[in-house]
């Protein structure tokens, strides 16, 4: 079975929008941008609502 690493973190909406703006500006300048992957939540409560214990049991091998 192939294992994928997923980066999970907490970021505010402003942080996400700033990162998007920086990437868009780099693309407009013709620069190459590094592909970044991850799942980010606005706060810990949003994280807990999305990744419940039941979902973790279903999708993760503990």
C-alpha positions as CSV (number, residue, x, y, z in Angstrom):
1,X,0.0,0.0,0.0
2,X,1.3,3.5,-0.9
3,X,1.5,5.9,2.0
4,X,0.9,9.6,1.4
5,X,2.1,12.3,3.7
6,X,-0.4,15.1,4.3
7,X,0.5,18.4,6.1
8,X,-2.2,19.5,8.4
9,X,-2.1,22.9,10.2
10,X,-3.9,25.9,11.6
11,X,-3.8,29.2,9.5
12,X,-5.9,32.3,9.8
13,X,-7.9,33.4,6.7
14,X,-5.4,36.4,6.5
15,X,-2.4,34.0,6.3
16,X,-4.1,32.0,3.6
17,X,-4.9,35.1,1.5
18,X,-1.4,36.5,2.0
19,X,0.1,33.3,0.7
20,X,-2.2,33.3,-2.2
21,X,-1.3,36.9,-3.1
22,X,2.4,36.2,-2.9
23,X,2.0,33.2,-5.2
24,X,-0.1,35.1,-7.7
25,X,2.5,38.0,-7.7
26,X,5.3,35.5,-8.3
27,X,3.4,33.9,-11.2
28,X,2.8,37.4,-12.7
29,X,6.5,38.1,-12.6
30,X,7.1,34.9,-14.5
31,X,8.8,33.1,-11.6
32,X,8.4,29.4,-10.9
33,X,6.5,28.6,-7.7
34,X,6.9,25.6,-5.6
35,X,3.9,23.4,-5.4
36,X,2.7,23.2,-1.8
37,X,0.1,20.8,-0.5
38,X,-1.7,20.8,2.8
39,X,-4.9,21.0,4.6
40,X,-5.4,24.0,6.9
41,X,-8.0,24.9,9.4
42,X,-8.9,28.3,10.8
43,X,-8.7,27.1,14.3
44,X,-8.5,24.0,16.5
45,X,-12.3,23.7,16.8
46,X,-12.7,23.6,13.0
47,X,-10.0,20.9,12.9
48,X,-11.8,18.8,15.6
49,X,-15.2,19.1,13.8
50,X,-13.6,17.9,10.5
51,X,-11.4,15.1,11.9
52,X,-13.5,13.3,14.4
53,X,-12.4,10.2,16.1
54,X,-14.7,8.1,14.0
55,X,-13.3,9.5,10.7
56,X,-9.7,9.0,11.9
57,X,-10.5,5.3,12.7
58,X,-12.0,4.9,9.3
59,X,-9.2,6.5,7.2
60,X,-6.1,6.0,9.3
61,X,-4.3,2.9,10.4
62,X,-3.6,3.6,14.1
